């Protein structure tokens, strides 16, 4: 399977960054380049990322950590990250997101089975910072909200 570059900007993310790193390490698909951009956080985001460096690298993940000295916003952090991408595929994930271990594998399988497909996304389950959600009535973002004539253009804009 091809390498997937994952870019993730972080700003004052100390409450989420460990959980995010753990979810990346749990991915079934292991050919990953993880590009974390710390956008001049004022909390412990940098320390948490650095404390995980060895763990990430020992997992065989290509790791690029960019620690910006001045906060210029998410768009700038993404542009900085894009210059480091080496994977065949690109994934942008926010560091407050949680991912199932088979997330990348399933997306790559869809791309493999549908070569005309250029972008893959999935439903999102809304959870709080403690991973709580109503197990009886999960709150999914409705699929109808993802119906666009030009999906890539809509999401870029």
C-alpha positions as CSV (number, residue, x, y, z in Angstrom):
1,X,0.0,0.0,0.0
2,X,1.2,3.5,-0.7
3,X,2.6,6.0,1.8
4,X,0.1,8.5,3.3
5,X,1.3,11.9,4.4
6,X,-0.7,13.1,7.4
7,X,-0.6,16.8,8.1
8,X,-1.8,18.1,11.4
9,X,-1.5,21.7,12.6
10,X,-1.6,22.2,16.4
11,X,-2.1,25.3,18.5
12,X,-2.5,25.1,22.3
13,X,-3.4,21.4,21.9
14,X,-2.1,20.0,25.1
15,X,-5.5,18.5,26.0
16,X,-5.7,16.6,22.7
17,X,-2.3,16.0,21.2
18,X,-1.5,12.8,23.2
19,X,-4.8,11.2,22.2
20,X,-4.1,12.3,18.6
21,X,-0.6,10.8,18.5
22,X,-2.0,7.5,20.1
23,X,-4.6,7.3,17.3
24,X,-2.0,7.7,14.6
25,X,0.2,5.0,16.2
26,X,-2.8,2.7,16.2
27,X,-3.5,2.9,12.5
28,X,-3.4,-0.5,10.7
29,X,-1.8,1.2,7.7
30,X,1.8,1.8,8.7
31,X,3.4,3.5,5.7
32,X,2.8,6.9,7.1
33,X,4.5,10.3,7.1
34,X,3.3,12.3,10.1
35,X,3.8,16.1,9.7
36,X,3.0,17.9,13.0
37,X,3.1,21.7,12.9
38,X,3.1,23.4,16.3
39,X,1.9,26.9,15.5
40,X,3.7,28.6,18.4
41,X,1.6,27.1,21.1
42,X,1.9,28.7,24.6
43,X,1.0,25.5,26.5
44,X,2.7,22.1,26.7
45,X,2.0,21.0,23.1
46,X,5.7,21.1,22.2
47,X,6.8,19.1,25.2
48,X,4.1,16.4,24.6
49,X,5.1,16.1,21.0
50,X,8.8,15.8,21.8
51,X,8.1,13.3,24.5
52,X,6.5,11.1,21.8
53,X,9.2,11.5,19.2
54,X,11.0,8.2,19.9
55,X,7.7,6.3,20.1
56,X,6.6,7.6,16.7
57,X,9.9,6.9,15.1
58,X,10.2,3.4,16.7
59,X,6.8,2.6,15.1
60,X,8.4,3.1,11.7
61,X,6.5,6.3,11.0
62,X,8.4,9.0,9.1
63,X,8.1,12.0,11.4
64,X,8.5,15.6,10.5
65,X,8.0,18.0,13.4
66,X,7.9,21.7,12.7
67,X,7.8,24.0,15.7
68,X,6.9,27.5,14.5
69,X,8.1,30.5,16.6
70,X,5.2,32.8,15.6
71,X,1.5,32.0,15.5
72,X,0.2,32.8,12.0
73,X,-2.9,30.7,12.0
74,X,-4.0,27.4,10.6
75,X,-3.7,28.3,6.9
76,X,0.0,29.2,7.4
77,X,0.6,26.0,9.4
78,X,-0.9,23.9,6.6
79,X,1.1,25.7,3.9
80,X,4.3,25.0,5.9
81,X,3.3,21.4,6.2
82,X,2.5,20.9,2.6
83,X,6.1,21.7,1.6
84,X,7.2,18.5,3.5
85,X,4.7,16.1,2.0
86,X,6.4,13.0,0.4
87,X,3.5,10.5,0.4
88,X,1.4,9.4,-2.6
89,X,-1.7,10.4,-0.7
90,X,-2.4,13.2,1.7
91,X,-4.6,13.4,4.8
92,X,-5.3,16.5,6.8
93,X,-6.5,15.7,10.3
94,X,-7.1,18.1,13.2
95,X,-5.3,17.1,16.4
96,X,-8.6,17.2,18.4
97,X,-10.0,14.4,16.1
98,X,-10.1,10.7,17.0
99,X,-9.6,8.0,14.3
100,X,-10.4,4.4,14.2
101,X,-7.4,2.1,13.6
102,X,-8.8,1.1,10.2
103,X,-9.5,4.6,9.0
104,X,-6.6,4.9,6.5
105,X,-6.8,1.3,5.4
106,X,-10.5,1.7,4.5
107,X,-9.9,5.0,2.6
108,X,-7.0,3.5,0.7
109,X,-9.1,0.4,-0.2
110,X,-11.8,2.7,-1.6
111,X,-9.2,4.5,-3.7
112,X,-7.8,1.2,-5.0
113,X,-11.2,-0.1,-6.0
114,X,-12.2,3.2,-7.6
115,X,-9.2,4.6,-9.5
116,X,-11.3,7.4,-10.9
117,X,-11.9,8.6,-7.3
118,X,-9.7,11.5,-6.2
119,X,-10.9,12.2,-2.6
120,X,-12.3,10.1,0.2
121,X,-14.1,11.1,3.3
122,X,-16.4,9.5,5.8
123,X,-19.1,10.2,8.3
124,X,-18.0,11.8,11.5
125,X,-19.1,10.8,14.9
126,X,-19.4,13.8,17.2
127,X,-17.8,13.1,20.6
128,X,-16.7,15.3,23.5
129,X,-13.2,15.7,24.8
130,X,-13.6,12.7,27.1
131,X,-14.6,10.4,24.2
132,X,-18.2,10.4,25.4
133,X,-21.1,10.1,23.0
134,X,-24.6,8.8,23.2
135,X,-24.2,5.1,22.4
136,X,-28.0,4.7,21.9
137,X,-28.2,7.7,19.5
138,X,-24.8,8.5,18.1
139,X,-24.6,12.0,16.7
140,X,-23.3,11.6,13.1
141,X,-22.8,14.5,10.8
142,X,-25.6,13.8,8.3
143,X,-24.5,12.5,4.9
144,X,-26.6,15.0,3.1
145,X,-24.3,17.8,4.4
146,X,-21.5,16.2,2.3
147,X,-23.4,16.4,-1.0
148,X,-21.6,18.9,-3.2
149,X,-21.3,19.5,-6.9
150,X,-17.5,20.2,-6.6
151,X,-16.5,18.6,-3.3
152,X,-12.8,19.4,-3.5
153,X,-13.4,23.0,-4.5
154,X,-15.9,23.5,-1.7
155,X,-13.6,22.1,1.0
156,X,-10.6,24.1,-0.2
157,X,-12.6,27.3,-0.3
